[in-house]
Amino acid sequence: MRSLRTLWRFVLVSLFAMIFMVTPVASADSSTTQAVTQGYGTDTTLQKGMLVRLKPGDATKVVPLTSDTATQLQGVVVAANDAAVTLSGDNSGQVFVATYGHFDVLVSNQNGPIKVGDYISISSLEGVGMKADSEESTVLGKAGGNFNGTSNVQGSTQVKDEGGHAVNVSFGRIPVDISISHNPLQATNNNNLPGILKSASQFIAHKPVSSARVYASLLVLLVSTVIAGSMLYGGIRNGLVAIGRNPLAKTSITRNLIQVVIIGLIVFIIGLFAVYLLLRL
């Protein structure tokens, strides 16, 4: 019996020891996975929160990411003390890059206000992110904060849109859950648009527009044109017929005819405005 009690004590002590020893290790592994950054050299000044890629021909250095090199996204520049574990070499002017985790990212409102949960991709500003839409192929992760371009602004500049127009853009920093991946919002049939429709939609929206929005805009324009045209045709035709039958009522008939024309034009203008909103928003 004494040996049996001793055996049970030994088993219980061993179990408690395993629990206390294993739990901290698991926790450390989890935090390390989410907070490891890699040190790189750089030949240019990089701000905290900038999106970067590996320098062509030298994988030990990073350079700012551009819209033309979006698929080469490596990560985000962070402070040396932002992560529990850093992997660094002996490079001078070293910066630290996070490829996973929760870090502050430099973003702009070039593609509209950013809300929590929006995907973040690269903007036309080097190293600066923006809200992703269906046009971008690669995303950095999901926004953990809001940025509307009016609060928490750290600077502003002007960029040219697809139509060559100058647009004011503000930028600042928001937290982002970094997880570099293919953009789940990317449209698969954007290239099916005829050239004239693509050019016209980009000219109106000042940015690339998905084919779904372009075709929806065409449908709205067609419906509003048909309704307005039917009203104008029917009103003018009936008005002329009424005047021929009753010339004495010409004044009142003309007044009603003008009202029909105005209503038809209003319907058409509303359709144009709806098309504009579909393409711009």
C-alpha positions as CSV (number, residue, x, y, z in Angstrom):
1,M,0.0,0.0,0.0
2,R,2.8,2.4,0.9
3,S,4.5,1.8,-2.5
4,L,1.2,2.3,-4.2
5,R,0.7,5.7,-2.4
6,T,4.3,6.7,-3.3
7,L,3.6,5.8,-7.0
8,W,0.4,7.9,-7.0
9,R,2.2,10.9,-5.4
10,F,5.0,10.5,-8.0
11,V,2.4,10.5,-10.9
12,L,0.5,13.6,-9.5
13,V,3.7,15.5,-8.9
14,S,4.9,14.6,-12.5
15,L,1.5,15.8,-13.9
16,F,1.7,19.1,-12.1
17,A,5.3,19.6,-13.2
18,M,4.4,18.9,-16.8
19,I,1.4,21.4,-16.7
20,F,3.5,24.2,-15.2
21,M,6.4,23.5,-17.6
22,V,4.4,23.0,-20.8
23,T,2.0,25.9,-20.5
24,P,4.5,28.8,-20.5
25,V,6.4,27.2,-23.4
26,A,3.2,27.0,-25.5
27,S,2.4,30.6,-24.7
28,A,5.8,31.8,-25.6
29,D,5.6,29.9,-28.9
30,S,2.3,31.6,-29.7
31,S,3.5,35.1,-28.9
32,T,6.7,34.5,-30.8
33,T,4.8,33.4,-33.9
34,Q,2.9,36.6,-33.8
35,A,5.7,39.0,-32.9
36,V,8.8,38.0,-34.8
37,T,10.4,40.6,-37.0
38,Q,13.3,40.3,-39.4
39,G,16.0,42.9,-39.7
40,Y,17.0,44.2,-43.1
41,G,19.4,46.8,-44.5
42,T,18.2,49.7,-46.5
43,D,19.6,52.3,-48.9
44,T,16.8,54.8,-48.3
45,T,14.9,56.3,-45.4
46,L,11.9,54.2,-44.4
47,Q,9.3,55.4,-41.9
48,K,7.5,53.2,-39.4
49,G,4.4,51.6,-41.0
50,M,5.6,51.7,-44.6
51,L,5.0,48.7,-46.9
52,V,8.2,47.3,-48.3
53,R,9.6,44.6,-50.6
54,L,12.9,43.0,-51.0
55,K,15.4,44.9,-53.0
56,P,15.9,43.4,-56.5
57,G,19.3,41.5,-56.5
58,D,19.9,41.9,-52.8
59,A,17.6,39.9,-50.4
60,T,19.3,41.5,-47.4
61,K,17.7,44.9,-48.0
62,V,14.2,46.3,-48.5
63,V,12.8,49.2,-50.5
64,P,9.4,50.9,-50.5
65,L,6.6,48.9,-52.2
66,T,4.9,50.5,-55.2
67,S,1.6,49.8,-57.0
68,D,3.6,48.2,-59.9
69,T,5.3,45.8,-57.5
70,A,2.3,45.0,-55.2
71,T,2.7,41.2,-55.6
72,Q,6.2,41.4,-54.1
73,L,4.9,42.7,-50.7
74,Q,7.3,41.6,-48.0
75,G,5.8,43.2,-44.9
76,V,5.7,46.5,-42.8
77,V,8.4,48.5,-41.2
78,V,8.1,48.4,-37.4
79,A,10.1,49.7,-34.5
80,A,12.8,47.5,-33.1
81,N,11.0,47.1,-29.8
82,D,7.5,46.4,-31.3
83,A,8.2,42.7,-31.3
84,A,9.2,40.3,-28.6
85,V,11.7,38.6,-30.9
86,T,13.8,40.2,-33.6
87,L,16.1,38.4,-36.1
88,S,18.9,40.8,-37.1
89,G,22.3,40.8,-38.7
90,D,25.1,43.3,-38.7
91,N,23.7,45.6,-41.3
92,S,24.1,49.4,-40.7
93,G,21.0,51.5,-41.0
94,Q,18.9,48.4,-40.3
95,V,15.1,48.4,-40.3
96,F,12.8,45.7,-38.9
97,V,10.0,44.2,-41.0
98,A,6.9,42.4,-39.7
99,T,5.2,39.9,-42.0
100,Y,2.6,38.8,-39.5
101,G,0.9,40.2,-36.4
102,H,-0.9,43.4,-35.2
103,F,1.1,46.5,-36.1
104,D,0.6,50.2,-37.1
105,V,0.6,50.8,-40.8
106,L,0.9,54.0,-42.8
107,V,-2.3,54.4,-44.9
108,S,-4.0,57.0,-47.1
109,N,-7.6,57.8,-48.0
110,Q,-6.8,57.6,-51.8
111,N,-9.4,54.9,-52.3
112,G,-11.9,56.3,-49.8
113,P,-12.3,56.2,-46.0
114,I,-10.9,53.0,-44.3
115,K,-13.1,51.2,-41.8
116,V,-12.4,48.4,-39.4
117,G,-12.3,45.1,-41.4
118,D,-11.4,46.6,-44.7
119,Y,-8.6,45.0,-46.6
120,I,-5.4,47.1,-47.0
121,S,-3.3,47.2,-50.2
122,I,-0.7,49.5,-51.6
123,S,-1.7,52.9,-52.9
124,S,0.0,55.0,-55.6
125,L,2.2,56.5,-52.9
126,E,5.3,54.5,-52.3
127,G,5.1,52.4,-49.1
128,V,1.7,53.8,-48.2
129,G,-1.4,51.6,-48.0
130,M,-5.1,52.2,-48.9
131,K,-8.4,50.5,-48.8
132,A,-8.4,47.6,-51.2
133,D,-11.1,47.0,-53.8
134,S,-11.5,44.4,-56.5
135,E,-8.6,45.8,-58.6
136,E,-5.7,44.9,-56.3
137,S,-4.2,41.4,-56.4
138,T,-2.4,41.4,-53.1
139,V,-3.5,42.6,-49.6
140,L,-1.5,43.2,-46.5
141,G,-4.3,42.3,-44.1
142,K,-7.4,43.8,-42.4
143,A,-7.7,47.2,-40.9
144,G,-8.0,47.2,-37.1
145,G,-8.9,50.9,-37.0
146,N,-10.7,53.7,-39.0
147,F,-9.1,56.4,-41.1
148,N,-11.3,59.0,-42.9
149,G,-8.6,61.5,-43.9
150,T,-9.8,64.2,-41.5
151,S,-8.7,62.9,-38.1
152,N,-5.4,61.4,-37.0
153,V,-3.9,62.9,-40.2
154,Q,-0.1,63.0,-40.2
155,G,0.3,64.6,-43.6
156,S,-1.2,65.2,-47.0
157,T,-0.1,65.3,-50.7
158,Q,-1.4,65.3,-54.2
159,V,-1.5,62.3,-56.5
160,K,-2.7,61.9,-60.1
161,D,-5.6,59.5,-60.7
162,E,-6.1,57.3,-63.8
163,G,-7.5,60.3,-65.7
164,G,-4.5,62.5,-64.9
165,H,-6.4,64.7,-62.4
166,A,-4.7,65.9,-59.3
167,V,-6.3,64.5,-56.1
168,N,-5.6,65.6,-52.5
169,V,-4.7,62.6,-50.3
170,S,-4.2,62.5,-46.6
171,F,-2.3,59.8,-44.7
172,G,-1.9,58.5,-41.2
173,R,-1.3,55.3,-39.2
174,I,-3.9,52.7,-38.1
175,P,-3.4,49.2,-36.6
176,V,-3.6,46.4,-39.1
177,D,-3.9,42.6,-38.6
178,I,-1.1,41.7,-41.0
179,S,-1.6,38.5,-43.0
180,I,-0.3,38.9,-46.6
181,S,-2.5,37.0,-49.0
182,H,-4.3,37.2,-52.4
183,N,-7.0,39.7,-52.4
184,P,-10.4,37.9,-51.9
185,L,-12.2,40.9,-53.4
186,Q,-10.4,40.8,-56.7
187,A,-12.7,40.6,-59.7
188,T,-11.9,37.9,-62.1
189,N,-13.5,39.4,-65.2
190,N,-12.3,43.0,-65.2
191,N,-10.3,42.4,-68.4
192,N,-13.5,41.5,-70.3
193,L,-14.6,45.2,-70.5
194,P,-14.3,46.8,-73.9
195,G,-11.6,49.4,-74.1
196,I,-14.0,52.3,-74.6
197,L,-16.1,51.3,-71.5
198,K,-13.0,50.8,-69.4
199,S,-11.6,54.2,-70.5
200,A,-15.0,56.0,-70.0
201,S,-15.5,54.5,-66.5
202,Q,-12.0,55.3,-65.4
203,F,-12.4,58.9,-66.7
204,I,-15.6,59.4,-64.7
205,A,-14.5,57.5,-61.5
206,H,-10.9,58.7,-61.6
207,K,-9.9,55.1,-60.8
208,P,-10.3,51.6,-62.2
209,V,-13.8,50.3,-61.9
210,S,-15.0,46.6,-61.8
211,S,-16.9,45.3,-64.8
212,A,-19.9,44.6,-62.5
213,R,-20.3,48.3,-61.7
214,V,-19.8,49.3,-65.3
215,Y,-22.5,47.0,-66.5
216,A,-24.8,48.0,-63.7
217,S,-24.3,51.7,-64.6
218,L,-25.1,50.9,-68.2
219,L,-28.3,49.2,-67.2
220,V,-29.3,52.2,-65.0
221,L,-28.5,54.6,-67.9
222,L,-30.5,52.5,-70.3
223,V,-33.6,52.3,-68.0
224,S,-33.5,56.1,-67.3
225,T,-33.1,56.9,-71.0
226,V,-36.0,54.7,-72.0
227,I,-38.3,56.1,-69.3
228,A,-37.4,59.7,-70.1
229,G,-37.6,59.1,-73.8
230,S,-41.1,57.5,-73.5
231,M,-42.3,60.3,-71.4
232,L,-41.1,62.9,-73.8
233,Y,-42.3,61.1,-76.9
234,G,-45.7,60.4,-75.4
235,G,-46.2,63.9,-73.9
236,I,-45.2,65.7,-77.1
237,R,-47.3,63.4,-79.3
238,N,-50.4,63.7,-77.2
239,G,-49.9,67.4,-76.8
240,L,-49.7,68.0,-80.5
241,V,-52.8,65.8,-81.1
242,A,-54.7,67.6,-78.3
243,I,-53.8,71.0,-79.8
244,G,-55.0,69.9,-83.2
245,R,-58.3,68.8,-81.8
246,N,-58.9,71.7,-79.5
247,P,-56.9,74.8,-80.6
248,L,-58.6,77.0,-78.0
249,A,-56.9,75.0,-75.2
250,K,-53.4,75.5,-76.7
251,T,-52.1,77.5,-73.7
252,S,-53.0,74.9,-71.1
253,I,-51.9,72.0,-73.3
254,T,-48.6,73.7,-73.9
255,R,-48.1,74.3,-70.2
256,N,-48.8,70.6,-69.5
257,L,-46.4,69.7,-72.3
258,I,-43.6,71.8,-70.8
259,Q,-44.2,70.0,-67.4
260,V,-43.9,66.6,-69.1
261,V,-40.6,67.7,-70.8
262,I,-39.2,68.9,-67.5
263,I,-40.2,65.7,-65.6
264,G,-38.6,63.6,-68.4
265,L,-35.3,65.6,-68.2
266,I,-35.3,65.3,-64.4
267,V,-35.7,61.5,-64.7
268,F,-32.8,61.4,-67.1
269,I,-30.6,63.6,-64.9
270,I,-31.4,61.4,-61.9
271,G,-30.3,58.4,-64.0
272,L,-27.0,60.1,-64.9
273,F,-26.4,61.0,-61.2
274,A,-27.1,57.3,-60.2
275,V,-24.5,56.2,-62.8
276,Y,-22.0,58.7,-61.4
277,L,-22.5,57.4,-57.9
278,L,-22.2,53.7,-59.0
279,L,-18.9,54.4,-60.6
280,R,-17.4,56.7,-58.0
281,L,-18.4,54.9,-54.7
